Amino acid sequence: MNPIPIYCRNLKREVVCAPGTTLAQLAQQLELNPKTPFLAAFTDYKLKDLAYEIYKPCNVEFIDLSHVDGTRTYVRSLSFLLQKAVHDLYPHKKMILDYTVSNGLYGVLDVNDPSPCTHEEIEAITNRMRQLAEAKIPFIRTRQPINEAIEIFKSVGKDQKALLLETRQSFYASVYYIENYPDCYFGPLVPDTGVLQVFGLIPFHKGFLLQYPGPDDHDNIRPRIRQQKMFEVFKEHSDWCGVLGAKSIGSVNSLILEGKVPQMIMVSEALHERKYAQIADELYKRRDQLKLVLIAGPSSSGKTTTSKRLGLHARVVGLKPVVIELDNYFVDREKTPRDANGEYDFEALETLDLAFLNEQLLALFRGEEIELPTFNFAQGKRTFLGNKIRLGEKEVLILEGIHALNPKLSEAVDARNKYKVYASALTALSLDENNRIFTTDNRLLRRMVRDAQYRGASPEQTILRWPSVRRGEDKNIFPFQEQADIMFNSALLYELSVLRYFAEPHLRRIAPSSPAYPEAWRLLKFLHYIEFMQPKNFVHIPPVSVLREFIGNSGIV
């Protein structure tokens, strides 16, 4: 048979291979010799495992841990290794993996047993994982008729996985095996357990934390960071999901198919309303000292709606919020700091005139009148248009922006006079027992839908900008999130079924030749597991919902 031409993006040139060559064999044939093992590869911009066989011309890019999809592949495979070890040692325990926190993946050894994991159990599981890794057992992928796959997972107690497949419109499902133990993952796995040499398992709250390496250090696990408040807000959302009887996408799909959309929306929104009221009550308790409310959060976390809703609830308890927009305190364009590439770094803290901001804040708190600046974005200059304010009795300032929790932003203001709120969409919902939903995907879908409808940015542009947005968040937002007095989780149980309706058509229009296509294809695969919410049910979404900030028709003023 004729050799098949392949364009290898790692080498930036064309090569040839025999029909039926696997990606693993191709990497060996090309003698790429990576510093760390290849974990998966893109073929025509679609992520595949290294056992994938080549039968037609395509372009190929091999990836390792330094690529975000390489990290995802490693963590998926490591999760499977953990599942297998637990099954071998404790076959009657129903382990779940819940959410990412403290640079690891939090899980519970037995969802039906509230007692904490013991050190002996953690040590036994760790040792078994290392034995399996040393054995270099291959991950085997099979294709099973959907009904057979459902029965396979019911037989090993994976009810949420079975439910997800029951609500999925498909004839076949991929079932992976380590030896004779089955599981289902929604993306490729590494070739064998021998690749998974770097990991940690430690007791964490009532469960454990599965630790893994990061993209910048392949030989060591990511250091654990303290995220107690983040953990608590994840747990709170998990409890909220329990109120609605939904712990996974399969159960949410079932609620939609059973026609229970109105109830699901109403309870979800009522839980948000309760949280707004709780924060307003906290502000009222501190009214004698409170002067400044600071609200921060990553992109598409719903900060705008959160600040406005919180302002409304503050009025209910007798406070009078006054909003100041931080964007008006930008330095003149020529004073804007630049990044390593010589481009303006608009997300740096130094883009704000901190000295002038603090000067005006102190003047307001002394009871003086100030003239607020206005930033002319077209000219890149600060101007003054006669907008003067003075704080009256019971009036408090609200500042909302990505740097709001950075102590340097308002360092002249006494900490006792501040109340700090961190807002983000921190879904604790999972696809099933051990396939979590990335909170960043939730936010990316929100931003994509909003920007396409209201900001003139195509989904392709949004996807390509997202890595830069994420780097800015890692630098300017996440280091300060634990300094918040309270966290507001803007995630809604039903929102992914709504976002799928808006996002999927946009994602399908991204051309295979686009550099955004791999991410679009991954998101489409993810959304395929989520049941559409029919547009006729959108009427049940309140005009004050945070979701309206992204899909439109918001009634917040």
PyMOL commands that set and color helices and strands:
alter all, ss='L'
color gray80, all
select helices_A, chain A and resi 23-29+68-89+119-134+146-155+159-166+193-195+228-243+249-257+261-285+303-316+326-329+333-335+349-351+354-365+415-417+439-454+459-476+478-483+495-508+517-527+535-540+548-551
alter helices_A, ss='H'
color red, helices_A
select strands_A, chain A and resi 4-8+13-17+21-22+40-43+46-48+53-54+58-63+96-101+104-108+139-145+172-178+181-183+200-204+207-211+213-214+217-221+292-296+320-325+370-376+381-389+395-400+418-424+486-489
alter strands_A, ss='S'
color yellow, strands_A
deselect
rebuild
show_as cartoon
